[in-house]
Amino acid sequence: MPTPIQPMTRVPAEASEIKLSFAPLVRSTAPAVVNVYAARRVQQRSPFAGDPFFEQFFGSAQRKPRMESSLGSGVMVDPAGLLVTNNHVIEGADEIRVALADGREFDARVLLKDARADLAVLKIASSEAFPAVALADSDRTEIGDLVLAIGNPFGIGQTVTNGIVSALARTHVGTNDVGYFIQTDAAINPGNSGGALVDMRGELVGVNTAIFSRSGGSNGIGFAIPSNMVRAFVAAARSGGRFERPYIGASFVPVTQDIADALGMTRPLGALVQGVADGAPAEEAGLREGDVVLALNGFPIENPDSLGYRLATAGLGTSAKLQVRSTRGDEEDLTMDLVPPPEEPARDERLLDGNTPFAGATVANLSPRLADELELPQSRRGVVVAAVKPGTPAMRLGLQPKDIVVTLNGDPVDSSADLERRSEDGRRGWKVEVDRGGQRLVQTIR
């Protein structure tokens, strides 16, 4: 590992200090930043496919697959060849190659990826030791800290830009579900995704992820996933498991100014408890509907996104210390266990068939664990569509994966077995109500 460079946390005192260079810092960190090439096979259909007349003469054979490629950046976090990039850089890739700063290229495989966190961990197919960068404690990062962004913008080659940390705990950026980012004015452009944001110690404080731009180029507003989130994700990849968010069994909403006034709070802050599931860790800890979570493990909670980030980085199998403003107006400290999402009820996955509009759909009972796997909120319940076969009645009905079947012929659907049994009775036709992303859709089939 490169020796961390000690920072100088003061303004220049004389003209000679302004001539100082970032070159030593770049030399120690840039070799750990790589280019990631992702290739996808795209099946091309014949223009005559599906036309009986032209198929007589030209057949319906598929054309040769066409290869599409994309380019991003990545950063080595382990000399054993472990590197981190954004999930959107390698999403759907059939082949992944990694190019080092010295020009060498290696094949790589995906150890772990998560669309909601927009992170992926890759392993280079080699046994040699690679340059790597240490992970910083992103909670120690402050607004105004100097940072360098290293990546491959526009595919022109490795580039270094500098700037400062413009803001912390940015939310509603829209790139992942954690919604907690470091904002920087260091220039980040297309191709920088997955690259390194390093501090003056030569440590990784974030993985460059997104920009705010109307033109497609850098406007000085870039966002990076904090290194503490990266650390938790890499730990999950090393253990060979999934990246699971702790299950607490509670839902939250932001504290608005009106809510703050009603609760007698001086300003809108924290996450308001909207509901608590029976027997969940939140209920066992003493959390009640109407309480406001103000801090977790000593870190202030600004909103539900902030709470989600703190829970995700706290780690499973630990206990979280909550500072809560109760419904009585008192502040109290609670201890809550952070456990993996349970699979209750059992998923009981079933492939529906027969003379029903659901034929071809695979449905299952939605539990917190299955909801986490399908990238749905852990609080959702019901019967979920896990997959739909092409060309089946379920696809013609318009069912999509992650749809939740709410009612059938006006009656609630209790389980996958209940849906299978009742879908076979079509004497009166079928009236289906589906929850898709929070919206209710109703369709009647005769």
C-alpha positions, 0 to 999 in steps of 0.5 A: 500500500502507498504511504498516506501523504500527510495533509496541510490543513492551512491556507498558503502563507507566502507566494512560494507555497502557492507553487506547490504541486499535486504531482507527488499525490498523483504519482502515489494514487493514479496507478490504482485507477483503471479503465473498465471496458464492458462489452455486451452481445446484442441479438439482431433480429432479421427485418423479415422475422415474423412476416410469413410471406418474406420468411418463405424466401429469406427465412427467420434466422437471427443475424449474428449478435452485435457487440456493444461496448461502454467505457468507465473507470474503476479504482483498485482497493486491494493489491490482490486485484479487487477493484470498485466501479459503478454498477451502471458501467458494467450492467449487462456486460458479457465481457469485462476488461480492465486496463491499467495506467501502464497500458496492460489489460486483464480480464475481470469478473464480477464478484458483487454488484448492486443497482440500488447502491450503483456499485460493483466489485470486480476481480482481475484474473491474475495472481500478481500484486497491483497498486491499490489505494487505501479507503478513507473514513468519509465521515471525517471529510469536511466541506472545503477539503481539497480533493482530486478526481481521477478517471478516463473522461470521454475515453481520452485517457487517464485525467486528473482534476482538482477541486474541493468538497462542495457539500456533504450528505447530498440527497435526491440525486437519483442515481441510487437508493441510498441517496447520500453523496459527497458533492465536489466541484472537481471536473467529472465528465462521462467516462469518469464514472467509477473513478477515484475521488482522493483526499490530500492523504492519498486515500479514497474518499469516494467513487465518482458516480454522477454529474448535474449537467444540462449539456452532458459536460461538467458544470462543477457539480459532481457526486461521489459515493462515500468511501464508508459505503464502498467499504461496507460493499467491498466487505460483502464481496469479500465474504462472498455474500449479498449486500444486504440492508439491515431489516428494522421493520419501520417506515419513515417520512421526512420531517417538514416545517409543518410537522416540526411546528406541530411537534414543537421542534425548532427546525425540521430535522430527522426521520419521522416514524410512519409505521412499525411492523409487529415483532420487528427490531424497531418495535423491540427497541421501543420505536413507536409511530410518531417518534422522530429519529434524530441521530444514529450512533452519534451521527445526526439524521437529517432525513430518511435517506440519511438514516438509510445510509447510516443503517447500510454502513453500520453493518449487520449483526451489530447494534445501533444507538438511536437518539429519538424524540418521542411522541411525548416530546422527550428525548430518549436513547434506544438500542436496536439490533441490525439483523438481515431481512427475514424470509417470512412468509416463505416465498413459495414460488410458483409458475402459473399455467393453465387457461388463465391470464396469469399463465407464464408468470412466476409468483411468490410471497413477498417477504423482507428478504425477497423484497430486498432481492427484487430491489423493492422496499422491505416494507412491501407485502403481498404476492409479487411477480418474480418473472414473466415468460415471453409470449405467454398470456401473462405477458399479454396481460401486461404483467411485469417483474416486481408487480404486486398482485393486490386483488383478484375479482375484488378480493385480496390475494393472500398468497401465491397458492391463493392466487394459483387456486383462484386464477383457475376459476374464470367463469366470471372473467378476471378483474386484476388490481396490480401495484406497480411502483406505488401506482394501482393498475386495474384490468378486466379480462373476459 
